[in-house]
Amino acid sequence: MDSLCVLDEGSSHQRETFATETESVFKVREFSAAAHQAIEWLANMLSRDEVEGVRLQRPVDLMARARSLMTKADLGGFDARRFADILELYLETGIKVNSRGYMGRQFSSVMPVTAVFEMVSAMAPQPASYYEAGQLANIADRLIEEVFGRFIGWPQGSFEMVTTSGASLANMTAALVARNRRISGSWNGGLAVGCASRPAIAIGEDAHFSVSRIAGIIGIGQDQVIRLPLNKQRQICPERARAIIDGAMVQGLNVFCLIASAGTTAIGANDPLPELAALAKRHGAWLHVDAAHNGAFLVSDQLRPRLAGLELADSFCLDAHKTLFVPALCTLLFYREKGLAETAFPQKDSYVFDPFEDEMAAVQSGVKNFECTKRPSILNLWLAWSLYGRRAFADKLEQLVKITRSAYDYFIDQPDFIVPYQPESNILCFVHQPPGLSGNSLSSLQLELRNRVRAAGRYLLSKVDLNGQTMLRIVLMNDRVGLSDIAGMAAEIRRHAGDILENESTKGGQDLPVGLEPEE
Amino acid sequence: MDSLCVLDEGSSHQRETFATETESVFKVREFSAAAHQAIEWLANMLSRDEVEGVRLQRPVDLMARARSLMTKADLGGFDARRFADILELYLETGIKVNSRGYMGRQFSSVMPVTAVFEMVSAMAPQPASYYEAGQLANIADRLIEEVFGRFIGWPQGSFEMVTTSGASLANMTAALVARNRRISGSWNGGLAVGCASRPAIAIGEDAHFSVSRIAGIIGIGQDQVIRLPLNKQRQICPERARAIIDGAMVQGLNVFCLIASAGTTAIGANDPLPELAALAKRHGAWLHVDAAHNGAFLVSDQLRPRLAGLELADSFCLDAHKTLFVPALCTLLFYREKGLAETAFPQKDSYVFDPFEDEMAAVQSGVKNFECTKRPSILNLWLAWSLYGRRAFADKLEQLVKITRSAYDYFIDQPDFIVPYQPESNILCFVHQPPGLSGNSLSSLQLELRNRVRAAGRYLLSKVDLNGQTMLRIVLMNDRVGLSDIAGMAAEIRRHAGDILENESTKGGQDLPVGLEPEE
């Protein structure tokens, strides 16, 4: 390399090269050692078949344990033992999502090949916002878009899909498209310039907290969130919604966006989309559907009909990291009309005259998503889809919905359980009601049952408050869960309830503690 | 399990158990096979020492190749060959971040052990917003917060740190805290209620596009973004900034937030933080520092002084996935005053009376970050820190800054290169100026050089437009890059420039194409 002649650092360069070669060998060995160790731990975890929930540790205790694993040296090194200790602590403290005792939450273990791919895409990153850096990621977006377009029934080329990091971000992005479109000049002018009427968003009573939060974030204000009432199946009731929106309009609110749910967090309910699409149209409002949980029904011939009307939405999103079993976060955000995606975050005009750069710009997502650095998480979905095909996803999802329905039927037959809502998805709420208990005592009991069942470590349930009543809630994300596990869980609930009530009658009916439930 | 007696599905349950056991064995084998394959590919990649940039493929060609790898079957299966083909295509299409030819962008390969951990955390997820699901992740937040507090010099217990997914989100989150605090009632009331003065944000001319975008998103409006002028080192000039903000106030703007940079995207400049802190204080404005790129200087005794004044900021963020070499996205968002983090997205009051739930709530991040499902990416940083210690990070970062400075000194000595800004970080801009070329022709040449160098596949550079002049830009993220690589890259630039100018003089000075550069 003759350019080196100009440098007077030749000899130090040789040392440098030698050092980096040694370092490189070291790096590869270290990587291999760590990876093989991790595979062993994970394979072992996947092979286990114990019924486990979570083992909660007091934060102060866990802090001490974690602290003891941190090297005291200013410059440490790879230490296989320390690495194993950290892996062990991690796996020990996590929810046992691979166990049949896990019934608590909307996340799950993933299709194993996608976890492997996470390692690959961390080591050889393809940030996915721009084609230059994320060639395959941007192509995968287009291929998955095509696949889902067929399920939705939208003509190829007429719609568009953007992947983003989570439904919170997807819902906010869609709301921005709606705001920028319906509140003219809001992107540049802001909302502080006197609007004739105050902009407002209408959402269902059971909408996820991240949806109601959008109004606070994008400058609409939480007070301008109109809560639409639900029917007995906890779906938005279109007739009452119409009256409420009409009333809001009269009071000077401009309801520019209606956000419906396909799969509420609480019970997995699907709002009546055809009616809500008509309602939105009537008011010139944008219809967005938060289908984070149930949107995956699209891939199943059996379940797809439950999403009837989704094709009428202006936009909707689904979380592939929930019900398509790929690593978080992988959210697909769909717009019915192509060209709207880039109006969420309008940029100054970009000019491209080079045909090659043009082609690249046409497939890349940069100006359409919030992220600048974006993980190529769509590739996990594309990879699994390419290997396993549609039915692998559909089969698992159908099984989860089926076993949830079986759990419903099971509880219906139990005289000491109430199951108020027939499940539309893989989420089921129920109340354990021992004879003679009602009202607040019944609510407190459910909470205490959630706590005790969790503390016992075999099952993990969640809880939800609906109509002033605390209920237990299961989300079945693990298709190895069978009816025997449901029955086992019910038996455990009864046992704890017996203990609690016996203890209470001894103590003279002390109040049970009130707890905080993380919302999902 | 006697509860099973009540079920009439006993026999089908037995079949079910058998099926899931078989499936489980299959799953483990598949996982192992895929993981071992991936390790081999990655170890091979890490061992290579070729000088490579990126091999760009036309989207239409890549689409065809990717499509051919998708199973045609409705139900496929794990196919080691197909998996290998996909891995190969992925690695082939990515930027060769592990090569000495990669000088283009702000992302890099990661510390190998963190890539391994990505596989673990995908397979056994600990969503990090809530303690129940992410015990270790939430503890790691506290431990890393403690470590960085010492570097910043903030007293333990007085400040607070939240991890989030990317600096775009961190910057927006901090801006919301500022807005909610200074524009009273904006979270609930929105911005459409007549403010006495229009809220505005002041940012530097070189602020990242995601920063200027915040005003559009949170309802302030892009027109209310005040651009502060820069000095010759492309840092915000405090004196001129003061005059501009004073002028804006007179015109009815309420500048409630000032966003400075520590490491601009363009050239890595650090704004003068002590002066800007004083300026913000004078106007009662919030000072946020986007230290996405240079914030990592905190870990180095040598580089930390370059961040003087950062401790005066109300908030700042840094991207551990940039200059702390962990997988994207891992952003640390710091607030000088504890208790403010939860005012970004104010929630309805939560009540917790159970002491154990209280302890858990105290360490968890749920109400403080935008995400609901949040990857436990802080664990990558905590893991690497626990194994390797501070100096592993500091050494690498110092080496990158040192070699960038050497590259500057090298170019200074080349008569046909202009290097307008002495680097403060690992980013360097320069212009190749063959004799007789200036103005638009010089800009066009730089762009064409970027394109040709990229197309040749050995080096990857980026480009940037500053003061109407297109410049070439390198970001050194790979510490194996040495001066010989810089010299090699310069030689390649000269060769392409020779070709271009020869070709031009033959053709009679046709206009060179104008291209789109992805912003980082």
Interface residues (C-beta under 8 A of the other chain):
Chain A: M1 S3 L4 V6 L7 E9 H13 E16 T17 T20 E21 E23 S24 V25 K27 V28 E30 F31 S32 A34 A35 H36 A38 I39 W41 L42 A43 M45 L46 S47 D49 V54 L56 Q57 R58 P59 V60 L62 M63 A66 R67 L69 M70 T71 A73 D74 L75 G76 G77 F78 D79 R82 F83 I86 L87 L89 Y90 L91 T93 G94 I95 V97 N98 R105 F107 S108 S109 V110 P112 V113 T114 A115 V116 F117 E118 M119 V120 S121 A122 M123 A124 P125 Q126 P127 S129 Y130 Y131 E132 A133 G134 Q135 L136 N138 I139 A140 R142 L143 S165 G166 A167 S168 L169 L176 S186 W187 N188 G189 G190 L191 A192 V193 G194 C195 R198 P199 H208 F209 S210 R213 A215 G216 I217 I218 G219 I220 G221 Q222 D223 Q224 D319 H321 P327 A328 L329 F345 P346 Q347 S350 Y351 V352 F353 D354 F356 E357 E359 M360 A361 A362 V363 Q364 G366 F370 E371 C372 T373 R375 L379 W382 L383 W385 S386 L387 Y388 G389 R390 R391 A392 D395 S406 Y410 D413 N451 R454 D479 R480 G482 L483 S484 A487 G488 A490 A491 P513 V514 G515 L516 P518 E519 E520
Chain B: M1 S3 L4 V6 L7 E9 H13 E16 T17 T20 E21 E23 S24 V25 K27 V28 E30 F31 S32 A34 A35 H36 A38 I39 W41 L42 A43 M45 L46 S47 D49 V54 L56 Q57 R58 P59 V60 L62 M63 A66 R67 L69 M70 T71 A73 D74 L75 G76 G77 F78 D79 R82 F83 I86 L87 L89 Y90 L91 T93 G94 I95 V97 N98 R105 F107 S108 S109 V110 P112 V113 T114 A115 V116 F117 E118 M119 V120 S121 A122 M123 A124 P125 Q126 P127 S129 Y130 Y131 E132 A133 G134 Q135 L136 N138 I139 A140 R142 L143 S165 G166 A167 S168 L169 L176 S186 W187 N188 G189 G190 L191 A192 V193 G194 C195 R198 P199 H208 F209 S210 R213 A215 G216 I217 I218 G219 I220 G221 Q222 D223 Q224 D319 H321 P327 A328 L329 F345 P346 Q347 S350 Y351 V352 F353 D354 F356 E357 E359 M360 A361 A362 V363 Q364 G366 F370 E371 C372 T373 R375 L379 W382 L383 W385 S386 L387 Y388 G389 R390 R391 A392 D395 S406 Y410 D413 N451 R454 D479 R480 G482 L483 S484 A487 G488 A490 A491 P513 V514 G515 L516 P518 E519 E520
